Amino acid sequence: MKGFFKSKPKSPAEIVRQTRTLLLSLNSSATGGSKVEDKMEELHKHIRELKVILYGSSDHEPVPEACSQLTQEFFKDNTMNLLVVSLPKLNLEARRDATQVVANLQRQQVQSRMIASTYLEANLDVIDILLTGYEHVDLALHYGTMLRECIRHQSIARYVLDSEHIKKFFTYIQLPNFDIAADATATFKELLTRHKSTVAAFLSKNYDWFFQDFNSKLLESENYITKRQAIKLLGEILLDRSNTSVMVRYVSSKDNLRILMNLLRESSKNIKIDAFHVFKLFAANQNKPPEIVSILVANRSKLLRLLAEFKLDKEDEQFEEDKTQVIKEIAELKQVGS
């Protein structure tokens, strides 16, 4: 008769607590063999259950109340930290499930999101672990996905931007492993575009070193993909209204102008198009410094010829309008002092 009655289903909070116990056991376990394997199997089963609660299944949608219970318990007693530091010990499928759980927990309803951000603000060492994940081939894509979700919280994005970690991205996005480099690029872009006021404050405060590294390591890179993604991102940053003061400063530099003029001469049409969208800001600036005017006048005939020949594969009214305006601006420039 024993097996006739089904055991009562575990609540989301119970599953989290049991997951936490298994993670603690995994981290303190010094023994090998079948016991550890059994625990690992049980742990993966629990992580999968957490994922089903958060994402739902083919049979049912996620239940908001269950998700809320899970979130509250998960961010108690350091479960997230335990899961992140245990990731190297999990198999690939369990890592994927754990990554999806952590990612989803940053996207819950407002109250739950606040619980997540409050936890992360008090446990910034978790963010440090995620950031250094790019240095480990097997973990980089999992930690990178978690990190991008965590920087949805403005306070966490601000922490990353203000830390020394931000400088490491100039290395990460040029790593030889294409997938890891692409993931690091996606995170870098998210950091520099998602939270407008935080980004504007960061760029104003760190203008000199940031754009020196951005220019020399990315825009002048020998790697086509690095260069293309960098010029595209630069356009997004400078064309954002929140960054107007940074844009004015950038387009007042003769060194920056020379880099953009070189990019306009690239053989790649994609790089040329994105370079044009930044170059037009130099031409449109109504308060051009004398050295910018001098360079544009000295290179006027080459620039006008290059722009006249510059055609897109598909008709683009806005591009043609912008190009006409840039040509007009350059053609009407007067040499300084004349």
Secondary structure, DSSP 8 states (H G I E B T S, - for coil): -GGGS------HHHHHHHHHHHHHHHHH----SHHHHHHHHHHHHHHHHHHHHHH--SS----HHHHHHHHHHHTTTTHHHHHHHHGGGS-HHHHHHHHHHHHHHTSS-HHHHHHHHHHHHH-HHHHHHHHHGGG-TTTHHHHHHHHHHHTTSHHHHHHHHHSTHHHHHHHHTT-SSHHHHHHHHHHHHHHHHSSHHHHHHHHHHTHHHHHHHIIIIIIT-S-HHHHHHHHHHHHHHHHSGGGHHHHHHHTT-HHHHHHHHHHHT-S-HHHHHHHHHHHHHHHH-TT--HHHHHHHHHTHHHHHHHHHH---SS--HHHHHHHHHHHHHHHT---TT-
